[in-house]
Amino acid sequence: MWTFVVLAGAGVIGGVGARAIVDSWLRRHGYRPVVALCCLPQCAVATGWVVVGALNTSVVQLLSGLAVVWWCVAISTVDLAVRRLPNSFTLTGYAVVMFYATVAGTVRAAAVGSVLLAGIHLLAHVMSPGSMGVGDAKLSLPLGALTGLVGADAWLWSLVSASVLTATLGIVLELRTLGRRKRGPVAHNSPLPHGPSMCLAACGSITFAWLT
């Protein structure tokens, strides 16, 4: 019990750190700091760390799981705030995952997972640039490598569930927009970010793989 309390408290602190790094990046690139998201990063990291603590079977798995959750929350916060997935987040994350895979002797699985997932997202971007950005294809490199390390089932579930999550959210928002249009003019909506769905789907798929 106390382990979960400690992880939750550490997660709040980690979420504050993630938000500080995101705010620093936003200021350097001419954006305003994150305001609308309130305590979402802190709550997300704390919740994720408690789940990782409940599922871990080794120290390596625990530490790597905590790092993945923290990174996913940080990059999702940027995407939610300004609809961007910075190279400094995506490519650095990819380098770390591939380094880990190389040390663990599983670099082939990570490379195959990352290339296949990135190829699918890049194709989707070419076919529909308005619905899929280049940043999403870059984010698929580390996420594809992570799920590839876990297994083909986790990789496939990550791909499918990310699309379902974004599509479902898009339908809900569209229905809300239609309701508002009946009451008057509605401001133009910015593109729906796909990064958070990709991160959540990857973490969910890995969690499910750990459970089974």
N, C-alpha and C positions, 0 to 999 in steps of 0.2 A: 504493500500500500504506500509506504513512504517513498519507495522508488518512483512511483507514478507522480507523487506530489513534487518530488525533486525535479523530475523531468518536465512537469508542467511549468514549474517556476523557472527552470532554465530555458524552457521554450519561450516564455514571455520575454525574457531577456534577449534570447536569440532573435525573436521577432522584432524587438526594438533595434537590434543591430542591423537586421535585414532592411528595415525601413530607413535607418540612417544612411546605409550604403545607397539605397535607391534614391533617396532625397539628394544625396551628394551628386549622383549621376545626373539627375534631373536638372539641378542647378547648373552644372557644368555645361549642359546642352541647351540651356535657355528655357527650361520648363519650370513651372512652379512646383514646390514640394508637394508630396502626397497629402491631401487634406480630406477628400471625400471618402477615402477608404477607412478612415477612423482607426479602430483597433484591429482591423481584419488581419494584417500580417502577424501581429502578436498572437492572436487567437488561433490562427492557422498553424503556426509553428508549434505552439504549445500542444494543440490537439494531435498534430502529426507525430510529435516526439513521444507522446504518451502511447500512441498506437504502436510505434516502432519498439518502444520499451516492452510492450506486452507481447510482441511477436518475436523478438530477437532470440537467437539460439547460440550466439557467440559474440565476443567483444567486437570482432571485425564487422560482423553483420550489424551490430548496434551502431557503431560509429559511422559506418557508411550510410546506413539508413537515416540517421540524424542529419548527415551532410546533404543527402539527396533532398530531404524534406525542406531544409533551410534554403537550398538553392532554388527549388521549385517555387517556394513562396516568394522569394526575392524577384525572380524573373517574371512571375505571374503578376506581381504588384506593378512592375514597370509596364507590362502589356495592358493591364486594366487602366492605368493612369494615362498613358499617352499612345497606346496602340503601337508600341514598338518592342522589338526583341533584340536588344543590343548585342553586337558581336562579342563585346567584352564579357558578356554573361554566357551566351550560347557556345562560342568556340572555346572559351576557357573551361567550361563544364565538360565539353567533349574531350579536350586534352586530358583532363583529370581522369575521366572514365576510361579512356584508352590506356593511360598509364597504369591504372589499377588492373585492367584486363591483361596487359602485358606482363605485369608482375605475377598475376595469378595464373598465367598460362592459358587464358581463355580469349586471347585477342581476336581469334578468327570468328568466334560467335558474336563478339561485340562489333567487329567490322562489318560482317554480313548484315546484322540487324540495323546498324546505322545507315549503311548504303541503301538497303532496300526501302527503309522508311523515308529517308531523304528523297530517294528517287520518286516515290509515290507522291510526296508533297510537292516536289518540284514540278512534276507533271501536272498536278492539280493547279499549281500557280500559272503554268503556261496556258492551260485551257481556260482558266478563270482568274485572272490577276486580281479582280475586285473582291473575291471571296477568300483567296489564299495568298498570303504574302511570302516574300523570299525569307523573311525572318522565321516563319513557321517551318520552312524547309531546313533552315539552319538549326532550329530547336530540335527537329526530328533526329539530328545526328546524335547528340548525347542521349536522348530518350530512347532512340532505337538501339543504341549500344547497351543501355541499361537493361531494357527488356529482353534484348537478345542474349544477354548473360544469364538471365533467369530461365529462358526457354522459349520455344516457338509459340506455345499457347499464350504466354504472357505478352509476347510481341503482338500477336494477332488481336488479342482482346484489347490491348492498348490502342491499336489503330482503329478498331471498330467503335469502341466506347467513346473515344475522343470525338469522333464524327457525330455520334448519337447525342452526346452532351451538348455540343455546339448547335446542332440542328434543333434540338428540343428547346434550348434557350432562345434561339432565333425565332421559333414559332411563338413562344410565350411573349416575347417582346413585340412581335408583329401584331399579335392579338391585342396587346395593350395599346399599341399605336393606333390600330383601327378604332378602338373605343374612344381614344382621345380625339381622333379626327372628326368623330360625330359631334364633339362638343366645340370644335374650333380648330384653327390652324395648328400644325405641329411642326416643331423645328426639325431640321434634317438630322437623322441619326448617323453617328459615325459607325464605321465597320465594326462588326462584332469581333472581339479578340478571340483567337482560337488557342493561343498559348496556354491559358489557364486550364482549358479542357484537356489539352494534351498532357499537361503535367499531372492533373488529377487522375486521368485515365491510366497513365503509366504507373503512378503510385498505387492506384487501386489494383491494377493487374499484378504488380509485384506482391502486394499484400495478400491477394487471393492465392498466388502461387506459394507463398510462405505457409498459408493456412492448410493447403492441400499437400 
